[in-house]
Amino acid sequence: MGRRHRRIRTPIGGRTAAALLILVVIVAVVAVLTPAVRRELRQSFTQMPTRYTELYFTRLPTVEHDVAVVPVSLVDHGSGSRTYRIQVRLATSDGRFTASTVTNLAPRPGVPTPVVARLPLSSDSAVVHVALLDHRQTLHFRLSARGSPTPGGAP
């Protein structure tokens, strides 16, 4: 009572498998030639630079007793700089600067370093300009002297 083993045929024959393989190769070549796919592949297999400096408002700038209070933070993500200079300036609505201060910071890598600049206001409204000197990062905020942040205060 020997059982015969029957060969099971798959629906994909030799020609169909070859055509499918050619189709997969064509799709892969087209995908690799697409800029977005190339960029993703490069980022997957290449160590991309992660050195940068982060500058941001810790809280929204406010006005307290005719003084602009501007809280900012800086995080050094391995950029190699030992010290940074942050300049905070106030300007009138027509662009004339009315107050300025520069603060030196020596942050530890990866650790937020907060600083609060306090500048006297000389008009009802002012624009806050924050710059990381010798770098390209800047921040801007329009505040109102009548109790900022208000609907008039905006980044």
C-alpha positions in Angstrom: 0.0 0.0 0.0 2.5 2.4 -1.0 1.4 5.9 -1.5 2.6 7.7 -4.5 3.9 11.2 -3.9 2.4 13.5 -6.4 4.3 16.5 -7.5 2.4 19.7 -6.6 2.6 22.2 -9.3 2.7 25.9 -8.4 0.8 28.3 -10.5 4.0 30.2 -11.3 5.9 28.5 -14.0 9.5 29.2 -15.0 8.7 32.0 -17.4 6.3 33.7 -15.0 9.0 33.6 -12.2 11.5 35.2 -14.5 9.1 37.9 -15.6 8.3 38.6 -11.9 12.0 38.8 -11.1 12.6 41.2 -14.0 9.7 43.4 -12.8 11.1 43.5 -9.2 14.5 44.5 -10.5 13.0 47.3 -12.7 11.0 48.6 -9.8 14.1 48.6 -7.5 16.2 50.5 -10.1 13.5 53.1 -10.6 13.1 53.5 -6.8 16.9 54.0 -6.4 16.9 56.6 -9.1 14.3 58.7 -7.3 15.9 61.5 -5.3 13.7 61.0 -2.2 14.5 57.3 -2.1 18.2 57.9 -2.6 18.1 60.4 0.3 16.4 58.0 2.6 18.8 55.2 1.7 21.8 57.5 2.3 20.4 58.6 5.7 19.8 55.0 6.6 23.4 53.8 5.8 25.4 57.0 6.4 26.1 58.7 9.7 24.6 62.2 9.2 26.0 65.2 11.1 24.1 65.7 14.4 26.0 68.8 15.5 23.9 71.9 15.9 22.9 74.6 18.3 19.3 75.1 19.4 18.0 78.5 20.4 14.4 79.0 21.5 12.1 81.0 23.7 11.7 79.1 27.0 8.4 81.0 27.6 6.8 83.8 25.6 8.4 87.2 26.3 6.3 89.4 28.6 6.2 92.9 29.9 6.5 93.6 33.7 6.4 97.2 34.9 7.7 98.7 31.6 10.5 96.1 31.4 10.6 93.4 28.6 11.3 90.0 30.1 12.8 87.7 27.4 13.4 84.1 28.5 15.5 82.0 26.1 17.4 78.8 26.2 20.3 77.4 24.3 21.3 73.8 23.8 24.6 72.8 22.3 24.3 69.5 20.4 27.9 68.8 19.9 28.8 71.8 17.8 32.2 72.2 19.5 31.7 75.8 20.6 32.7 76.4 24.2 31.0 79.8 24.6 28.1 81.5 22.9 26.9 85.1 22.8 23.2 85.8 22.8 22.1 89.3 21.8 18.7 90.5 22.8 17.4 93.8 21.4 14.2 95.8 21.5 13.0 97.8 18.5 10.1 100.2 18.0 7.5 99.4 15.5 9.3 101.6 12.9 12.5 99.5 13.4 14.6 101.8 15.6 16.5 99.9 18.3 15.9 101.2 21.8 17.7 98.7 24.1 20.2 95.9 23.8 22.1 93.4 25.9 24.6 90.6 25.1 24.9 87.6 27.4 27.8 85.1 27.3 26.9 81.4 27.9 29.0 78.3 28.3 26.5 75.5 28.1 27.2 71.8 28.7 26.6 69.6 25.6 23.0 68.5 25.4 21.8 70.4 28.5 19.5 73.4 28.0 21.0 76.6 29.4 18.3 79.2 30.2 18.9 83.0 30.4 16.4 85.8 31.0 17.1 89.2 29.5 15.4 92.2 31.0 15.3 95.4 28.9 13.6 98.7 29.5 10.7 99.5 27.2 10.6 103.0 25.7 7.3 102.7 23.8 3.9 100.9 24.1 4.9 98.2 21.7 8.2 96.6 20.8 9.7 93.9 18.7 12.1 91.5 20.4 15.1 90.4 18.3 17.2 87.6 19.7 20.4 86.6 17.8 23.0 83.9 18.5 26.0 86.0 17.5 28.4 84.3 15.0 25.6 81.9 14.1 22.5 82.1 11.9 19.8 81.5 14.5 17.5 84.4 15.3 14.2 84.7 17.1 11.6 87.5 16.8 8.6 88.4 18.8 6.2 91.3 18.8 4.9 92.2 22.3 2.6 94.7 23.7 3.5 96.8 26.7 -0.1 96.6 28.1 0.4 93.1 29.6 1.9 90.8 27.0 1.3 88.2 25.8 -1.9 89.6 24.4 -3.7 89.0 21.1 -1.3 91.6 19.8 1.7 89.6 20.9 2.9 87.2 18.3 6.0 85.3 17.3 
